[in-house]
Amino acid sequence: MFSIMKKWFWYDWILVAIRTIWLVIIASACFVDPSLIAGSLWIVLSCAFAVYLIPLIVRYRKEDWHLAVEVTATGFFYLYLAYAAPGLLWSFVLLVVTIGLASSRRTYVWTGILCGIIFPVLNGWIADRLPFEFIVSCSLGFAIGFAFNVLIQSHKQAFIIQEQKLLLEQHIKRIEELTLMEERSRLSHELHDTIGHTLTSLIVGIESLRSAVPNSQIDKIDSIVGIAQHSLVDIRKHLHQLSHTPLSHSLSELLRELIEEFMKSTCVTVKFRVIGNETLVMQKISFCLYRCLQESLTNAVRHGRASVISVQLYFDSHQLRLQIEDNGIRTEEIQFGSGLDGIKERLEQFNGTLSIHTGSGEGTFVICNIPSQTEPVHEAIRLLIVDDQVIITDSLKQILAQHTDFTVVGTAGSGREALEHCERSQPDIVLMEIRMQGMGGLETLLEMKQRWPDIKVVFMTTFEDSLQAATALEQGAEGYMLKSIHPREMKEALKLIYNGGTWIDQSVATQVFEEMKRQREQLEKIGSTRENYPYGLTKREVEILEHLSGGLRYKSIAAKLFLSEGTIRNYCSILYSKLGVSNREEAIEMARTENIV
């Protein structure tokens, strides 16, 4: 009860004050002048107390029933009072005012007729008095109460508009910051790919001339190379500062900054707590949870009118969980829409889930779960680095060799050399440049997948090319990243790929998916002219469905079709969506029932 009273506005207190004054008047009259009561004094007092308390309880427990209970209790009490204490009938006006306060534009007609005409007429008839005085006074009291209700609604609307204004200002501020962050990041990547690539080529070119330079000029060569290397380091340092954004902070720091800004903008109390030992989280996942928290905080204030919000971030070995709990008003509309669909879609990109709980009490629980993207690596991941620039392979080897979870089993300067290394060392992951002289990356990928389907291939390139990335993924590559990726994020991405996932650089992910969708639609159009399958399935999807019905797992299907396991999973997700099922077993059962296979 006290938690409810904390959220009362001034008009809630006025409503309670009027009812309390009414109860005091009835009680005082009973004790000061008992001759006014023709019936039992204690029955009148008990009924009056019930009329005072029951509607208040119903108002804050089952608001839809409040008005009906209020009118019924008040009306029948005064019918009894017209018989037991006619001298107190004038006090009926006070409760009529509270009924007018509680009425809305949908209910004021029937409540006004009952309280302004029917009950006053019945009271006058039972008390053997003319009802006109009762009708006028009660109608006037109802009109005053309803007019005051209109004023309250206007005040509420103004409060909501002000609240929405604050939220909108905060959203606009965050959008401006994120837009600036993205533009700065894009600019730093472009400078890295142009100036950095030019300086690297300059260093390699000067080094290639060292053997043709007289010994007397070697010091000058060393000086020029040193200046270029120093410039390269200096440029990388400035580019890192340019692209430095809050997303490079730890996840807890990132969420804490968001919460502090939210509290300043809305004056809502938000309590934040981190449970467990914080671990390194990929930038994509940090951004996902950041957006989830931002949307949940907004919903809690906008729809739930919450005054206190509790945010808890859980770290454990199996999952990452963000829990948002508020003390707002329970509302059904928050279950669907309110941006929650967007949260769900973001989480599903990382195999995460969204849970919303609204129990019989107040408040809403929003729980965002993301399973651990990188399982503990018990054995070092064996890497083969393939690039036709030696300085690149040496740099990557040096970076990855510093991490105990990785072992670089070799480097190669061409596709042919990479195939020879795979024959000898059988790496877990091949980290390869897509554009190489001679045997290119895509050609090497097809050969590798045919000869060693278990080897995972990750393309690493300087320039963004969505068509190239989509083609690589369609042909079985498990990852596509830019060379400008931060070493920490590259390590996490390689662990994710090693554990069966697929990784696409965020800067090209949207374009890649659109390109893959376009290619798939073209294939479906071509396939539909040849053969029509039910539920809009393509020939490839039916082929995969046949293999699933035959008991094959994703990995076996991938090896059979010379595709990556991640590609097969993508096909299956589309397949399940078209069939309207949620898992492999339901898809197989439906395929057999509908005679699809």
C-alpha positions in Angstrom: 0.0 0.0 0.0 2.8 2.4 0.9 4.6 1.7 -2.4 1.4 2.8 -4.2 1.0 5.9 -2.1 4.5 7.0 -3.0 3.4 7.3 -6.6 0.2 9.3 -5.9 -0.2 12.8 -7.4 -1.9 15.8 -5.7 -5.3 14.9 -7.2 -5.1 11.4 -5.7 -4.6 13.0 -2.2 -7.6 15.3 -2.8 -9.8 12.3 -3.7 -8.8 10.5 -0.4 -9.2 13.8 1.5 -12.8 14.2 0.4 -13.7 10.7 1.3 -12.0 11.0 4.7 -13.9 14.2 5.4 -17.1 12.4 4.5 -16.3 9.5 6.9 -15.4 12.0 9.7 -18.8 13.8 9.2 -20.8 10.5 9.4 -18.9 9.3 12.5 -19.1 12.7 14.2 -22.9 12.9 13.6 -23.4 9.4 15.0 -21.6 10.2 18.3 -22.5 13.9 18.7 -26.2 13.6 17.9 -27.2 9.9 18.1 -30.9 11.0 17.7 -30.2 11.4 14.0 -29.8 7.7 13.7 -33.1 5.8 13.7 -31.5 2.4 13.3 -28.4 0.7 14.8 -25.5 3.1 15.3 -22.9 0.4 14.8 -24.5 -0.9 11.6 -24.3 2.6 10.1 -20.7 3.1 11.2 -19.7 -0.3 9.8 -21.4 0.3 6.5 -19.9 3.8 6.3 -16.4 2.4 6.9 -16.9 -0.3 4.2 -18.1 2.3 1.7 -15.0 4.3 2.5 -12.4 1.5 2.3 -13.7 -1.0 -0.3 -13.7 1.4 -3.4 -10.2 2.6 -2.5 -8.9 -1.0 -2.4 -10.6 -1.9 -5.7 -9.2 1.3 -7.3 -5.7 0.2 -6.8 -6.2 -3.5 -7.3 -8.7 -3.8 -10.1 -9.2 -0.3 -11.6 -11.7 -1.4 -14.2 -14.1 -2.4 -11.5 -13.6 0.7 -9.3 -16.4 2.9 -10.7 -19.1 0.2 -10.6 -18.2 -0.8 -7.0 -18.1 2.9 -6.0 -21.5 3.7 -7.4 -23.1 0.5 -6.1 -21.7 0.8 -2.6 -22.5 4.5 -2.3 -26.0 4.2 -3.8 -27.2 1.3 -1.6 -25.6 2.8 1.5 -27.6 6.0 1.1 -30.8 4.1 0.3 -30.3 2.5 3.7 -29.4 5.9 5.2 -32.6 7.4 3.8 -34.4 5.0 6.1 -32.1 4.9 9.1 -30.8 8.5 9.2 -32.6 10.9 6.8 -30.9 13.8 8.4 -27.5 12.8 6.9 -28.7 12.5 3.3 -27.0 15.9 2.4 -23.6 14.2 2.8 -24.3 12.1 -0.3 -23.1 15.1 -2.3 -19.5 14.6 -1.1 -19.4 11.0 -2.5 -21.1 12.1 -5.7 -18.2 14.6 -6.2 -15.7 11.7 -5.9 -17.8 9.6 -8.4 -17.7 12.6 -10.8 -13.9 12.7 -10.3 -13.6 9.0 -11.1 -15.9 9.1 -14.2 -14.5 9.3 -17.7 -15.9 10.4 -21.1 -17.1 6.8 -21.6 -18.9 6.4 -18.2 -20.1 9.9 -17.2 -23.6 9.3 -18.8 -24.7 6.3 -16.7 -22.9 7.5 -13.5 -24.4 11.0 -13.9 -27.9 9.6 -14.3 -27.6 7.2 -11.4 -26.0 9.7 -9.0 -27.8 12.9 -10.2 -31.3 11.6 -10.7 -32.2 7.9 -9.8 -30.6 7.7 -6.3 -31.7 11.2 -5.2 -35.3 10.3 -6.3 -35.2 7.0 -4.4 -33.7 8.7 -1.4 -36.5 11.3 -1.3 -39.1 8.7 -1.8 -37.8 6.5 1.1 -37.2 9.6 3.4 -40.7 10.9 2.4 -39.2 14.2 1.1 -39.4 16.1 -2.2 -36.5 14.9 -4.3 -35.9 18.2 -6.2 -33.4 19.5 -3.7 -31.5 16.3 -3.7 -31.5 16.2 -7.5 -30.1 19.7 -7.9 -27.4 19.3 -5.2 -26.3 15.9 -6.4 -26.3 17.0 -10.1 -24.2 20.1 -9.2 -21.8 18.0 -7.1 -21.4 15.5 -10.0 -20.8 18.3 -12.5 -18.1 19.9 -10.2 -16.4 16.5 -9.8 -16.4 15.7 -13.5 -15.1 19.2 -14.4 -12.3 18.7 -11.9 -11.7 15.3 -13.6 -11.3 17.0 -17.0 -8.7 19.4 -15.4 -6.9 16.4 -14.0 -6.8 14.7 -17.3 -5.3 17.8 -18.9 -2.7 17.9 -16.2 -1.8 14.2 -16.8 -1.6 14.9 -20.6 0.7 17.8 -20.0 2.9 15.7 -17.7 3.1 12.9 -20.3 4.0 15.4 -23.0 6.8 16.8 -20.8 8.0 13.3 -20.1 8.0 12.4 -23.8 9.8 15.6 -24.6 12.6 14.7 -22.2 12.8 11.2 -23.6 12.9 12.5 -27.1 15.6 15.0 -26.3 17.7 12.2 -24.8 17.1 9.9 -27.8 18.1 12.7 -30.2 21.2 13.4 -28.2 22.2 9.7 -28.3 21.4 9.4 -32.0 23.7 12.4 -32.7 26.5 10.9 -30.6 26.2 7.5 -32.3 26.1 9.1 -35.8 29.2 11.1 -35.0 30.9 7.9 -33.6 30.0 6.0 -36.7 31.3 8.7 -39.0 34.5 9.1 -37.1 35.0 5.3 -37.2 34.3 5.3 -40.9 36.8 8.1 -41.5 39.5 6.4 -39.4 39.0 3.2 -41.4 39.3 5.0 -44.7 42.5 6.8 -43.6 43.9 3.6 -42.3 43.2 1.8 -45.6 44.7 4.6 -47.7 47.6 6.3 -45.8 48.4 3.1 -43.8 48.5 1.0 -47.0 50.6 3.6 -48.8 53.2 3.8 -46.0 53.4 0.0 -45.7 54.0 -0.3 -49.5 56.7 2.5 -49.2 58.5 0.6 -46.4 58.4 -2.7 -48.3 59.6 -0.9 -51.5 62.5 0.7 -49.8 63.5 -2.5 -48.1 63.5 -4.2 -51.5 66.1 -1.7 -52.7 68.5 -2.3 -49.8 70.6 -4.9 -51.7 71.1 -2.5 -54.6 72.3 0.5 -52.5 76.0 1.0 -51.7 77.1 0.3 -48.1 77.8 4.0 -47.6 74.1 4.7 -48.1 72.7 2.0 -45.8 72.4 4.5 -42.9 70.2 6.7 -45.1 68.0 3.7 -46.0 67.6 2.9 -42.3 66.8 6.5 -41.5 64.1 6.7 -44.2 62.6 3.4 -43.2 62.7 4.5 -39.5 60.9 7.7 -40.4 58.2 5.9 -42.4 57.7 3.3 -39.6 57.5 6.0 -37.0 54.9 7.9 -39.1 52.9 4.7 -39.5 52.9 4.1 -35.8 52.0 7.8 -35.2 49.1 7.7 -37.8 47.8 4.5 -36.2 47.8 6.1 -32.8 45.9 9.2 -34.0 43.5 7.0 -35.9 42.8 5.0 -32.8 42.1 8.2 -30.9 39.8 9.3 -33.8 37.8 6.1 -33.7 37.8 6.0 -29.9 34.2 5.7 -28.8 32.3 4.6 -25.7 31.8 1.3 -27.4 35.5 0.6 -26.8 34.9 0.7 -23.1 34.0 -2.3 -21.1 30.3 -3.3 -21.3 29.6 -2.3 -17.6 31.2 1.2 -18.2 29.2 1.6 -21.4 25.9 0.8 -19.7 26.7 2.9 -16.6 27.3 6.0 -18.8 23.9 5.4 -20.5 22.2 5.1 -17.2 23.8 8.3 -15.8 22.7 10.3 -18.8 19.2 8.8 -18.6 18.8 9.8 -15.0 20.0 13.3 -15.7 17.4 13.6 -18.6 14.4 12.0 -16.8 15.0 12.4 -13.1 14.2 8.7 -12.7 16.2 6.7 -10.2 18.1 3.8 -11.9 20.1 1.3 -9.8 22.9 -0.5 -11.6 24.7 -3.7 -10.4 27.2 -6.0 -12.0 27.2 -9.6 -10.8 30.0 -12.0 -11.6 33.5 -11.4 -13.0 33.3 -9.2 -16.0 34.8 -10.7 -19.2 35.7 -9.3 -22.6 32.6 -8.8 -24.8 32.6 -8.4 -28.5 31.8 -4.9 -29.7 28.7 -6.1 -31.6 27.3 -7.7 -28.5 28.0 -4.6 -26.4 26.2 -2.4 -28.9 23.3 -4.9 -28.9 22.9 -4.8 -25.1 23.4 -1.1 -25.1 20.4 -0.7 -27.5 18.3 -3.2 -25.5 18.9 -1.2 -22.3 18.2 2.1 -24.0 14.8 0.8 -25.3 13.8 -0.9 -22.0 14.5 2.3 -20.0 12.5 4.3 -22.4 9.5 1.9 -22.3 9.6 1.8 -18.5 9.1 5.5 -18.2 7.0 6.1 -21.3 4.5 3.3 -20.9 4.9 2.1 -17.3 5.5 5.6 -15.7 8.2 4.0 -13.5 9.9 6.0 -10.9 12.6 3.5 -9.9 14.4 1.1 -12.2 16.8 -1.7 -11.3 19.4 -2.9 -13.9 21.5 -6.0 -13.3 24.2 -7.3 -15.6 25.2 -11.0 -15.0 28.4 -12.6 -16.2 28.9 -16.3 -16.0 30.6 -19.0 -18.1 27.4 -20.0 -20.1 25.6 -16.7 -20.8 25.5 -13.0 -20.5 22.2 -11.7 -19.0 20.8 -8.1 -18.7 17.8 -7.8 -16.4 15.7 -4.6 -16.2 13.1 -4.4 -13.4 10.8 -1.4 -12.9 8.0 -0.4 -10.5 5.8 1.0 -13.2 2.2 0.4 -13.9 1.5 -3.1 -15.4 0.3 -2.7 -19.0 -0.5 -5.3 -21.6 0.5 -3.2 -24.6 4.2 -3.4 -23.6 4.1 -7.1 -24.5 3.8 -6.3 -28.1 5.4 -3.4 -29.9 7.0 -0.5 -28.0 10.3 -1.3 -29.8 10.5 -4.7 -28.2 10.4 -6.4 -31.6 13.6 -4.6 -32.4 15.2 -5.8 -29.2 14.2 -9.4 -30.0 15.7 -9.2 -33.5 19.0 -7.8 -32.2 19.3 -10.6 -29.6 18.4 -13.3 -32.1 21.4 -12.3 -34.2 23.5 -13.7 -31.4 21.2 -16.7 -30.6 19.9 -14.7 -27.7 16.4 -14.5 -26.2 14.1 -11.8 -24.8 11.8 -12.6 -21.8 9.1 -10.2 -20.4 7.4 -10.9 -17.1 4.5 -9.0 -15.6 3.1 -10.9 -12.6 0.0 -10.2 -10.5 1.9 -7.4 -8.7 3.2 -4.2 -10.2 6.2 -3.6 -12.4 7.8 -5.3 -15.4 10.8 -7.6 -15.8 12.7 -7.5 -19.1 15.5 -10.2 -19.4 17.9 -10.3 -22.3 20.0 -13.5 -22.5 22.9 -14.0 -24.8 24.8 -17.3 -24.7 28.6 -17.2 -24.4 29.9 -16.6 -27.9 33.3 -17.9 -27.1 33.5 -21.1 -25.2 36.7 -21.8 -23.2 39.4 -23.0 -25.5 41.1 -26.0 -24.0 43.6 -26.4 -26.9 45.2 -23.6 -28.9 43.5 -22.8 -32.1 45.8 -23.6 -35.0 46.0 -20.8 -37.5 47.4 -20.4 -41.0 47.9 -16.9 -42.3 47.8 -16.3 -46.0 48.7 -12.9 -47.6 50.9 -11.9 -50.5 52.4 -9.0 -48.4 55.0 -10.4 -46.0 54.7 -7.4 -43.6 51.0 -8.2 -43.1 51.6 -11.9 -42.4 54.5 -11.1 -40.0 52.4 -8.5 -38.2 49.4 -10.8 -37.8 51.7 -13.6 -36.7 53.2 -11.4 -34.0 49.8 -10.2 -32.8 48.2 -13.6 -32.6 51.3 -15.3 -31.1 50.9 -13.1 -28.0 47.7 -14.9 -27.1 47.9 -18.4 -25.5 44.7 -19.5 -27.2 46.3 -19.3 -30.7 49.2 -21.1 -32.4 50.3 -19.8 -35.9 51.3 -23.1 -37.7 52.6 -21.2 -40.7 52.3 -18.4 -43.2 51.8 -18.4 -46.9 52.2 -15.9 -49.7 49.8 -17.4 -52.3 46.9 -19.8 -52.7 49.1 -22.7 -53.9 51.4 -22.3 -50.9 48.4 -22.2 -48.6 47.1 -25.5 -50.0 50.6 -27.1 -49.4 50.5 -25.8 -45.8 47.1 -27.2 -45.2 48.2 -30.6 -46.5 51.1 -30.6 -44.0 49.8 -28.8 -40.9 46.0 -29.3 -41.0 45.1 -25.9 -39.4 41.8 -25.2 -37.6 41.4 -21.8 -39.3 42.9 -20.2 -42.4 43.1 -16.4 -42.2 43.4 -15.4 -45.8 43.6 -12.3 -48.0 40.8 -12.5 -50.7 42.8 -10.6 -53.4 46.1 -12.3 -54.2 48.2 -12.6 -57.3 48.0 -16.0 -59.0 45.5 -18.3 -57.3 43.0 -15.9 -55.6 41.3 -16.3 -52.3 37.9 -17.5 -53.6 39.6 -20.2 -55.8 41.7 -21.3 -52.9 38.5 -21.5 -50.7 36.7 -23.8 -53.1 39.8 -26.1 -53.3 40.1 -26.2 -49.5 36.5 -26.9 -48.8 36.5 -29.8 -51.3 39.7 -31.4 -49.8 39.3 -30.4 -46.1 35.7 -29.5 -45.4 36.4 -29.2 -41.6 38.9 -26.4 -42.1 37.3 -23.0 -41.4 38.3 -20.1 -43.8 38.2 -16.5 -42.8 38.8 -13.8 -45.4 40.7 -10.7 -44.2 40.9 -7.8 -46.7 41.7 -4.1 -46.9 38.6 -2.8 -48.8 34.9 -3.2 -48.2 33.1 -5.1 -50.9 29.6 -6.4 -50.1 29.3 -8.5 -53.3 32.7 -10.1 -52.7 31.8 -10.8 -49.1 28.4 -12.3 -50.0 30.0 -14.5 -52.7 32.7 -15.7 -50.2 30.0 -16.6 -47.6 27.8 -18.4 -50.1 30.8 -20.5 -51.2 31.5 -21.6 -47.7 33.7 -19.1 -45.9 33.0 -18.8 -42.2 34.1 -15.1 -41.8 34.8 -11.8 -43.5 36.7 -9.1 -41.7 38.6 -5.9 -42.6 42.3 -5.5 -41.8 41.5 -2.4 -39.8 39.7 -4.6 -37.1 40.9 -4.1 -33.6 43.2 -7.0 -32.5 41.0 -7.7 -29.4 37.9 -8.0 -31.5 39.7 -10.2 -34.1 40.7 -12.7 -31.4 37.1 -12.9 -30.2 35.8 -13.3 -33.7 38.3 -16.2 -34.4 37.1 -17.9 -31.2 33.5 -17.5 -32.3 34.3 -19.0 -35.7 36.2 -21.9 -34.1 33.2 -22.8 -32.0 30.9 -23.0 -35.0 29.8 -19.4 -35.6 30.0 -17.1 -38.5 31.4 -13.6 -38.3 30.9 -10.6 -40.7 32.4 -7.2 -40.2 29.7 -4.8 -39.0 30.5 -2.2 -41.6 29.5 -4.5 -44.5 27.0 -6.8 -42.7 23.9 -5.0 -43.8 25.0 -4.8 -47.4 26.1 -8.4 -47.4 22.7 -9.6 -46.2 20.9 -7.5 -48.8 23.2 -8.9 -51.5 22.7 -12.5 -50.3 18.9 -11.9 -50.2 19.0 -10.4 -53.8 21.0 -13.4 -55.0 18.6 -15.8 -53.3 15.6 -14.1 -54.8 17.1 -14.4 -58.2 17.8 -18.1 -57.7 14.3 -18.6 -56.4 12.8 -17.0 -59.5 15.0 -19.2 -61.7 14.0 -22.3 -59.7 10.3 -21.4 -59.8 10.3 -21.4 -63.6 11.7 -25.0 -63.6 10.0 -26.6 -60.6 7.3 -25.5 -58.1 7.8 -26.6 -54.5 5.3 -26.1 -51.7 5.6 -23.2 -49.1 7.8 -21.3 -51.5 10.8 -23.6 -50.9 13.7 -23.5 -53.3 15.5 -26.5 -54.7 18.4 -26.1 -52.4 16.1 -25.9 -49.3 14.3 -29.0 -50.4 17.6 -30.8 -50.8 18.7 -29.8 -47.3 15.3 -30.8 -46.0 15.8 -34.3 -47.5 19.2 -34.6 -45.8 17.6 -33.5 -42.5 14.9 -36.2 -42.9 17.7 -38.7 -43.6 19.1 -38.0 -40.1 22.2 -36.0 -41.2 23.5 -33.2 -38.9 24.4 -29.7 -40.1 28.1 -30.5 -40.3 27.5 -33.6 -42.4 25.2 -31.7 -44.8 27.7 -29.0 -45.1 30.4 -31.5 -46.1 28.1 -33.2 -48.6 27.1 -29.9 -50.3 30.6 -28.3 -50.0 29.2 -25.4 -48.0 30.1 -24.1 -44.5 28.1 -25.2 -41.5 27.1 -21.5 -40.9 25.6 -21.4 -44.4 23.6 -24.6 -43.8 22.3 -23.0 -40.5 21.2 -19.9 -42.5 19.4 -22.1 -45.0 17.7 -24.0 -42.2 16.6 -20.8 -40.5 14.9 -19.7 -43.7 13.5 -23.1 -44.2 11.9 -23.3 -40.7 10.5 -19.8 -41.2 8.8 -20.8 -44.5 7.3 -24.0 -43.0 6.2 -22.1 -39.9 8.1 -24.4 -37.5 10.7 -23.7 -34.8 13.1 -26.7 -35.0 14.5 -29.6 -37.0 12.1 -32.2 -35.6 9.0 -30.2 -36.4 10.3 -29.5 -39.9 11.0 -33.2 -40.5 7.5 -34.2 -39.2 5.9 -31.6 -41.4 7.9 -32.6 -44.5 6.7 -36.2 -44.1 3.1 -35.3 -43.3 2.9 -32.9 -46.4 4.9 -35.3 -48.6 7.4 -32.6 -49.4 10.2 -35.2 -49.4 
